[in-house]
């Protein structure tokens, strides 16, 4: 068993070294979607825009199911690294990639049924559906690569190489954008050109990601099949990933409920909420970096059974997250109205957006605890507690919706969302002392 390379002390510089590349990486995500839409928009037809949009949403929803692979890999690999068990970190990456390839192959084989179910749930015009199927039939061949990239990203975060995550994101998005411009505007391949550009970016991204993870393949640990398929380790991996998946499904259902109830409050309210949810997305992208730093550092501390380092990781990463949340709140308060005006030309939507802006401004401060405790618990692989916390929080959220929306309308809807995030942070905070007591000195 190799000696751990992790330094004993957790410093502010170390937290920022992990967090900042993630924040920068996340900032590039919306650009690709805008370019995909923009290039097909140059065709002068509405159907291609709708086809790319609905096709991307269908695949994003399918792939989202495997988001647990990123979080589970980070927590388990960080603990193995903290324990000095480099062989297990390599085996974990292999397990994740094999699972991803199996899932991707299943989607490719069963694509006809997958697409039929997707269009049954989200019907479109004959023209849009036909173009979307052309798009999906190309993009589905990237399923193994896209799902495997969850494991690759999780592994890079676990070993504190988030600069690699940034490089990976820049490469994939940059290549995708260049190929979009060439295939669609240069070669006039239309919707199929967008799909081919993304497919190439996905597989090239996986190749780059595996190269960035080359230390995992330096020895024979990655192909030690007795270890890779060890029943106890496989069972542990599945337990962690199942808990995370249940938690994610519940949270997604909660946010979907928010959108559906907002739609019932009228078109103007729905549009205003959609604009304000962009601030929610920005908050998630910004705070994710500090949550990821907690995942890596807490996981390493748990693996090395170092209670002091666990506390340092939790406190220092949370200090930066709280500072970031306060800055986001201030920026939304000062510049939110301007952003609302930029995103909508409707005076009614602008007025409604300003009425509810205070909720979007408060959200970073309200939510920061839930983000950070999620990171801490993922690093510790206390995923059952995360799952139970979300179950409790969703029950309180449903109660808040039933009480507040009928009396306060959209203000009540936003207040209920605050209840959900406050409850997530509080229920995890109450469990945290027990986490520390179960770690060594």
C-alpha positions in Angstrom: 0.0 0.0 0.0 1.5 3.3 -1.1 1.9 6.2 1.3 -0.7 9.0 0.8 0.6 12.0 -1.0 -2.0 14.3 0.6 -0.5 17.1 2.7 -1.5 17.1 6.4 -2.8 20.6 6.6 -5.8 22.0 4.8 -5.1 25.6 3.7 -7.1 28.4 2.0 -4.8 28.1 -1.0 -5.4 24.4 -1.3 -9.2 24.9 -1.2 -9.0 27.6 -3.9 -6.8 25.5 -6.1 -9.5 22.9 -6.2 -12.5 25.3 -6.4 -11.5 28.0 -8.9 -11.0 25.7 -11.9 -14.5 24.2 -11.3 -16.1 27.7 -11.1 -14.3 28.7 -14.4 -15.2 25.3 -16.0 -18.9 25.8 -15.1 -18.9 29.3 -16.6 -18.3 27.7 -20.0 -21.4 25.4 -19.9 -24.1 27.9 -21.1 -21.9 29.1 -24.0 -22.2 25.7 -25.9 -26.0 25.7 -25.7 -26.2 29.2 -27.0 -23.9 28.3 -30.0 -25.8 25.2 -30.8 -29.0 27.2 -31.0 -27.3 30.1 -32.8 -25.8 28.1 -35.6 -29.1 26.2 -36.5 -30.9 29.5 -36.1 -28.9 30.7 -39.1 -30.8 28.3 -41.2 -33.8 30.6 -41.0 -36.2 27.9 -39.9 -37.9 27.2 -36.6 -38.0 23.4 -36.8 -34.2 22.8 -36.6 -33.9 25.0 -33.5 -36.7 23.0 -31.8 -35.2 19.7 -32.9 -31.8 20.5 -31.4 -33.4 21.8 -28.3 -35.7 18.8 -27.6 -33.0 16.3 -28.7 -30.5 17.8 -26.3 -33.0 17.9 -23.4 -33.9 14.2 -24.0 -30.2 13.1 -23.9 -29.4 15.4 -20.9 -32.3 13.8 -19.0 -31.1 10.3 -19.9 -27.5 11.0 -19.0 -28.5 12.9 -15.8 -29.5 9.5 -14.3 -25.8 8.7 -14.1 -24.8 11.9 -12.4 -24.4 9.7 -9.3 -21.3 8.2 -10.9 -19.5 11.6 -10.6 -20.3 12.1 -7.0 -19.8 8.5 -5.9 -16.4 8.2 -7.7 -15.2 11.4 -6.0 -16.1 10.3 -2.5 -14.8 6.8 -2.7 -11.6 7.7 -4.6 -10.8 10.5 -2.3 -11.1 8.2 0.7 -8.9 5.6 -1.0 -6.3 8.2 -1.7 -6.4 9.5 1.9 -5.9 6.0 3.1 -2.8 5.7 0.8 -4.6 2.9 -1.2 -3.6 4.0 -4.8 -4.5 0.6 -6.1 -8.1 1.1 -5.1 -8.3 4.6 -6.7 -7.3 3.0 -10.0 -9.8 0.1 -9.6 -12.5 2.6 -8.8 -11.9 4.4 -12.1 -12.0 1.2 -14.0 -15.3 0.2 -12.3 -16.9 3.5 -13.2 -15.8 3.3 -16.8 -17.0 -0.3 -17.2 -20.4 0.7 -15.7 -20.6 3.7 -18.1 -19.7 1.6 -21.1 -22.3 -1.0 -20.2 -25.0 1.7 -19.7 -24.0 3.4 -22.9 -24.2 0.1 -24.8 -27.7 -0.5 -23.4 -28.9 2.9 -24.6 -27.5 2.3 -28.1 -29.1 -1.2 -28.3 -32.4 0.0 -26.9 -32.5 3.4 -28.6 -35.7 2.8 -30.5 -37.6 2.2 -27.2 -35.9 5.1 -25.5 -36.8 7.6 -28.2 -40.3 6.3 -28.5 -40.9 6.9 -24.8 -39.3 10.3 -24.9 -41.5 11.6 -27.7 -44.5 10.0 -26.1 -43.8 12.2 -23.0 -42.8 15.3 -25.0 -44.6 15.2 -28.3 -43.6 17.6 -31.1 -44.6 18.4 -34.6 -43.9 15.8 -37.3 -41.1 17.9 -38.8 -39.5 18.7 -35.4 -39.7 15.1 -34.3 -38.2 13.8 -37.6 -35.2 16.2 -37.3 -34.8 15.4 -33.6 -34.7 11.7 -34.4 -31.9 12.3 -36.9 -30.1 14.3 -34.2 -30.6 11.6 -31.5 -29.6 8.7 -33.8 -26.2 10.3 -34.2 -25.7 11.6 -30.6 -26.7 8.3 -28.9 -23.4 6.7 -30.1 -21.7 9.1 -27.7 -23.6 7.6 -24.7 -20.7 5.4 -23.4 -18.2 8.4 -23.6 -20.5 10.9 -22.0 -21.4 8.6 -19.1 -17.8 7.6 -18.6 -16.8 11.2 -18.4 -18.8 11.4 -15.1 -16.4 8.8 -13.6 -13.4 10.6 -15.1 -14.5 14.0 -13.7 -15.2 12.5 -10.3 -11.7 10.8 -10.2 -10.0 14.1 -11.2 -11.8 16.0 -8.4 -10.9 13.2 -5.9 -7.2 13.5 -6.6 -7.4 17.4 -6.5 -6.7 17.8 -10.2 -9.6 20.1 -11.0 -7.4 22.1 -13.5 -7.7 18.9 -15.5 -11.5 19.2 -15.3 -11.2 22.8 -16.6 -8.9 21.8 -19.5 -11.3 19.0 -20.3 -14.4 21.3 -20.4 -12.6 23.9 -22.5 -11.4 21.3 -25.0 -14.8 19.7 -25.4 -16.8 22.9 -25.6 -14.2 24.7 -27.8 -14.0 21.8 -30.2 -17.7 21.4 -30.3 -18.2 25.1 -31.1 -15.6 25.1 -33.9 -17.1 21.9 -35.5 -20.6 23.4 -35.1 -19.5 26.4 -37.2 -17.8 24.3 -39.8 -20.4 21.6 -40.2 -23.5 23.8 -40.1 -22.4 27.1 -41.5 -19.5 25.8 -43.7 -20.8 22.4 -44.9 -24.5 23.0 -44.5 -25.1 19.8 -42.6 -27.8 21.3 -40.5 -29.1 19.5 -37.5 -27.0 16.4 -38.3 -23.9 18.6 -38.3 -24.6 19.8 -34.7 -25.0 16.1 -33.6 -21.8 15.0 -35.3 -19.9 17.9 -33.8 -21.1 16.9 -30.3 -20.3 13.2 -30.9 -16.7 14.0 -31.9 -16.3 16.3 -28.9 -17.6 13.6 -26.5 -15.3 10.8 -27.7 -12.3 13.1 -28.0 -13.1 14.4 -24.5 -13.1 10.9 -23.1 -9.7 10.3 -24.7 -8.3 13.5 -23.2 -9.9 12.6 -19.9 -8.3 9.2 -19.8 -4.9 10.8 -20.6 -5.4 13.3 -17.7 -6.1 10.2 -15.5 -3.0 8.4 -16.8 -1.6 7.9 -13.2 -4.4 5.5 -12.6 -3.2 3.4 -15.5 0.5 3.6 -14.6 0.6 0.2 -12.9 -1.5 -2.9 -13.0 -4.0 -1.8 -10.4 -6.6 -0.6 -13.0 -6.8 -4.1 -14.5 -6.6 -6.1 -11.3 -9.8 -7.8 -12.1 -10.1 -9.6 -8.7 -10.0 -6.2 -7.0 -12.2 -4.4 -9.7 -14.9 -7.0 -9.4 -14.5 -7.6 -5.6 -18.1 -8.2 -4.3 -17.7 -6.2 -1.2 -16.3 -3.2 -3.0 -18.9 -3.4 -5.7 -21.6 -3.6 -3.1 -20.3 -0.5 -1.4 -20.1 1.4 -4.7 -23.7 0.4 -5.6 -25.0 1.4 -2.1 -23.4 4.9 -2.4 -24.6 5.4 -5.9 -28.1 4.3 -5.2 -28.5 6.7 -2.3 -27.2 9.6 -4.4 -29.5 8.7 -7.3 -32.6 8.6 -5.0 -31.6 11.9 -3.5 -31.1 13.4 -7.0 -34.5 12.1 -8.2 -36.3 13.7 -5.3 -34.5 17.1 -5.8 -35.3 17.1 -9.5 -38.9 16.2 -8.8 -39.0 19.2 -6.3 -37.7 21.7 -8.8 -40.0 20.3 -11.5 -42.9 20.8 -9.2 -41.8 24.4 -8.7 -41.9 24.9 -12.5 -45.3 23.3 -12.9 -46.9 25.2 -10.1 -45.4 28.4 -11.5 -47.0 27.6 -14.9 -50.4 27.5 -13.2 -49.9 31.0 -11.9 -50.0 32.5 -15.4 -47.8 33.1 -18.4 -46.2 36.3 -17.0 -45.4 34.7 -13.7 -44.0 31.6 -15.4 -41.8 33.8 -17.7 -40.6 35.8 -14.7 -39.7 32.7 -12.8 -37.8 31.3 -15.8 -35.7 34.5 -15.9 -35.1 34.4 -12.1 -34.1 30.7 -12.3 -31.1 31.8 -14.3 -29.8 33.4 -11.1 -30.4 30.0 -9.4 -28.3 28.3 -12.0 -25.5 30.8 -11.6 -25.6 30.3 -7.9 -25.2 26.5 -8.4 -22.3 26.9 -10.8 -20.5 29.3 -8.5 -20.9 27.4 -5.3 -20.2 24.0 -6.8 -16.5 24.7 -6.9 -16.4 25.0 -3.1 -18.6 22.0 -2.6 -16.3 20.0 -4.8 -13.3 21.1 -2.8 -15.1 19.8 0.3 -15.7 16.5 -1.4 -12.1 15.9 -2.2 -10.6 17.2 1.0 -13.2 15.6 3.4 -12.9 12.3 1.5 -9.1 12.4 1.9 -9.4 13.2 5.6 -11.9 10.4 6.1 -9.6 8.0 4.3 -6.7 8.9 6.5 -8.9 9.0 9.6 -7.8 12.6 10.4 -10.6 14.3 12.3 -8.7 17.6 12.5 -8.2 17.7 8.7 -11.9 16.8 8.2 -12.9 19.8 10.3 -10.5 22.1 8.5 -11.7 21.0 5.1 -15.3 21.6 6.1 -14.7 25.0 7.8 -12.3 26.5 5.2 -14.2 25.5 2.1 -17.4 26.7 3.8 -15.9 30.0 4.6 -15.1 30.7 1.0 -18.6 29.4 0.0 -20.3 31.8 2.4 -18.2 34.6 1.1 -19.1 33.7 -2.5 -22.8 33.4 -1.5 -22.8 36.9 0.1 -21.1 38.3 -3.1 -23.7 36.7 -5.3 -26.5 38.1 -3.1 -25.1 41.6 -3.4 -24.6 41.3 -7.1 -28.2 40.1 -7.7 -29.5 42.9 -5.5 -27.5 45.6 -7.4 -27.6 44.2 -10.9 -30.6 41.8 -11.0 -33.0 44.3 -12.4 -30.7 45.2 -15.3 -30.3 41.4 -16.1 -34.1 41.0 -16.1 -34.4 43.9 -18.6 -31.7 42.3 -20.7 -33.4 38.9 -20.8 -36.9 40.1 -21.5 -38.5 43.0 -23.5 -41.9 42.4 -22.0 -42.7 45.1 -19.5 -45.1 42.8 -17.6 -42.4 40.2 -17.3 -39.8 42.8 -16.2 -42.2 44.1 -13.5 -43.0 40.7 -12.2 -39.3 39.8 -12.2 -38.5 42.8 -10.0 -41.3 41.9 -7.7 -39.8 38.5 -7.0 -36.1 39.4 -7.4 -35.6 39.5 -3.6 -36.1 35.7 -3.5 -33.4 35.0 -6.1 -31.1 37.4 -4.2 -31.7 35.6 -0.9 -31.2 32.1 -2.4 -27.4 32.0 -2.3 -27.3 32.7 1.4 -30.2 30.4 2.1 -28.8 27.6 0.0 -25.1 27.7 0.8 -25.3 25.3 3.8 -27.1 22.7 1.7 -24.5 22.9 -1.0 -21.6 22.6 1.4 -23.0 19.8 3.5 -23.7 17.9 0.3 -20.0 18.2 -0.5 -19.0 17.2 3.0 -21.2 14.2 3.0 -20.3 13.1 -0.5 -16.6 13.1 0.6 -17.4 11.1 3.7 -19.7 8.8 1.6 -22.5 9.4 4.2 -24.9 9.1 1.3 -27.7 7.4 3.3 -27.8 10.5 5.6 -28.0 12.7 2.5 -30.8 10.6 1.1 -32.7 10.7 4.4 -32.1 14.5 4.7 -33.7 15.1 1.3 -36.7 12.9 2.1 -37.3 14.9 5.2 -36.8 18.2 3.4 -39.1 17.3 0.6 -41.9 16.5 3.0 -41.5 20.0 4.6 -41.4 21.5 1.1 -44.6 19.8 0.1 -46.2 21.1 3.3 -44.9 24.6 2.6 -46.3 24.5 -0.9 -49.8 23.4 0.4 -49.8 26.2 3.0 -48.0 29.1 1.3 -49.0 29.0 -2.4 -52.8 29.3 -1.9 -52.3 32.3 0.3 -49.2 34.1 -1.1 -49.2 32.9 -4.7 -45.8 33.1 -6.4 -44.2 34.6 -3.3 -45.4 31.5 -1.5 -43.9 29.3 -4.2 -40.5 31.0 -3.8 -40.8 30.9 0.0 -41.4 27.1 -0.2 -38.2 26.7 -2.3 -36.4 28.5 0.5 -37.9 26.1 3.0 -36.6 23.2 1.0 -33.0 24.5 0.9 -33.0 25.6 4.5 -34.3 22.2 5.6 -31.6 20.4 3.6 -28.9 22.5 5.2 -30.4 22.1 8.7 -31.0 18.4 8.6 -27.5 17.7 7.4 -26.0 20.2 10.0 -27.7 18.3 12.8 -26.0 15.1 11.7 -22.6 16.6 11.3 -21.3 16.2 14.9 -21.9 12.4 14.6 -19.8 12.4 11.5 -16.8 13.9 13.3 -17.1 11.6 16.3 -16.8 8.6 14.0 -13.5 9.7 12.4 -10.2 9.0 14.1 -8.2 11.6 16.0 
